Amino acid sequence: MNLIKLGGSALTIKGSLPRVRRKVLEALAAELSPFQGDLCLVHGGGSFGHPLALAYGLHRGLRGDDGLMGFAEVQRRMRDLNGQVLDALHASGVPAVSVPPAPLVRMRGGELESLSVDPFREALEAGLVPVTFGDVALDAVQGAAICSGDDLMVHLARALRPNLALFVADVEGIVGPGGDVLEVIRREVPDLAWREPAEDVTGGMRAKVQCMLDIARDGSRCLLVSGLVPGRVQAILEGQRVPATEVRWS
């Protein structure tokens, strides 16, 4: 099966206002449609989640009444984005169903400790396409934490054992010191000039690569590809070679 993360950077327009890249979302939904028989999706938050979570400091915990309202608003916005993702998938004939993560995760000290995967397995067995997403969730130590889509990918990959774990972003791949996209990164990650957006509350590209290494170590093929270039995602799912970065454990 294929486990795919539709990054918030690809699905949404960066900024303080929550805005979807409508044409990109619709194109990605169409590219995924032929593979719906064995597909599990995760999507990020982008401008729907990161700026507000940062403004309320939810990545550091839950503080005061303002924090409570921030927590509630981020969850509302993420469900709004999730609904728009489902709408696009449905329009392309994909029987996608929402699996919100907050009731299924256990967070402790900002870390995703466990994820209940039964709802995902049951949806897949029924022929449906489960769609979950990065979100804020209650945390046993600090009150609240960010449950990132990348961390969800790690836990889902460990449970579902996909043949392919594909991360779809707004970049061609991981850029090396010479400015070219690296075709392969192994566990000896090169010393790259990581440029992280200030509003990212999930660790940025460095954390993403670590999650990809964790998935690759468990045996799944793991790639990062641009979702802004039409046809790239479908080409990879068809087994073609396109500009992308593969992350390997060995």
Phi, psi and omega in degrees: 000164181249129177249120189233131175255116174270103186294146178298332179293331178274323186278333186234163177268127182296145180145179183282339180265138179286111181223136181265143168278090190301313183294322179295314180300314181294321179294318179295320178300317179294323180290331181278338187307317181294348186247018188293347184295335183210071191221134173233133186241145171232143172229153180274186184258327181051224183288351177279334186241312190298309184300318182289319177299321178293317182299325180264000179064030186291340176289345178255356178130188185249121184226113171073179182296324178298320178297323179296316179292323177297316177304311182295321183289321178297316178298321179296315181295320181294326177288330173297311179298317179301320178296322178291324175296316179298319179302315181294318179296316179298321179296336177263010176082018180265122181282069185275141177231143181280134174233084181301138187279331191307317180286349189255352186252156170240115179255141179216116179062033179085000181252144176280104186279319180203157178223129175281116187260357182304317179300328179289314179298317182295320178296316180297317180296331179277356181089010179268166177249105179288138180231114175245183189198157172296148187198173166268148181216160176292146183233132186293339183255311189249009175090314180211157178202164175272121172265098188282152176298327179294319177294323175299322177300317181299312183290322178292320179297321180297324183274320188265343178053061180290152171293322183228132170245113188245124177257120183254122186230192179258015180233160182290336184161197177275126183269130180277179182302330181275000179092359179265153176289128178283128179289326183220137167239132176254182188294341171277078186296128180295158180282091184260157176275085183291124178248104186258135176296140185298333185272002182282121181255014182240013175100353175067202186292325179300314179294325179297315180298322178296319177297320179295322176297320178299319179292316179297323179298328180277000170110357179269144172290136190225123183226155172241129185219157177283135173265358181270348178261115183303136174091347184295314183295314180298321180299317179295318180294335177274358178090010179276161176264129176222166176303122182190169174245125174262133178255122183240148177279328183226000000 
